[in-house]
Amino acid sequence: MAVQQDFTPEEWAEIVSAPLFASVAVSAAEPGGLWGTLQEGYANASSIVGGRSHDIALVRDVVGSLSTADGRQLAQDRLKARISDRQREQIVTACLAGLEDIGRIAEAKAGKDAAGFKAWIRDSAVAVAEAANEGGFLGFGGEKVSKKERATLQQISSALGVETA
C-alpha cells in the first residue's frame, strides 16, 4: 500500500498534480466557454472529493493533500511550470507528458496500487469530459463528449498506461 511518505518531495509534487493535469488536458482539448469551464471545474472538484473514500490509500493521500492550501499550491505550481507560455494545443501535450511522468512514478513506487490510482485519474478526466456539452449554445445542443475530448481521453489512458474507459 503506497502512501505519500513513499515518494520523494519532487515525486509527490507530480503525483498530487495528476488530477489537475488530466482536467486541464481535457478542458484545453475543446474549450467550452465560461459555462463549460465552470461545469468541468466542478466535475474535477467532485471527482477529487469523491476520492476521500477510495479504497486505495494513495488516492486518499492525494485528496487529503489537495484539501489543504499547501497541497493545492503545490499542484498548481507544478501545473503552471508545465503549461505557462504555451498555446492551447501545447497545453494538452504538456499535460499528457506530465501524466506519462506520473504514470512512471506510480508504477515505480506504488506497486499494486498504481493501476487503481491511474484508473482514478483517468476516470476523473472522463467526468470532466462528460460535464458539459460541446458545440452547443449556452449549454444546449452539441455533444456530450466531443471528438477532440474523446481523442484526449484516449491519449490520457495511453499516457497513464491504463485501458480505456
Helices and strands as residue ranges (DSSP letters): G 4-6, H 9-29, H 33-50, G 51-53, H 57-66, H 69-83, H 88-109, H 113-129, H 147-160
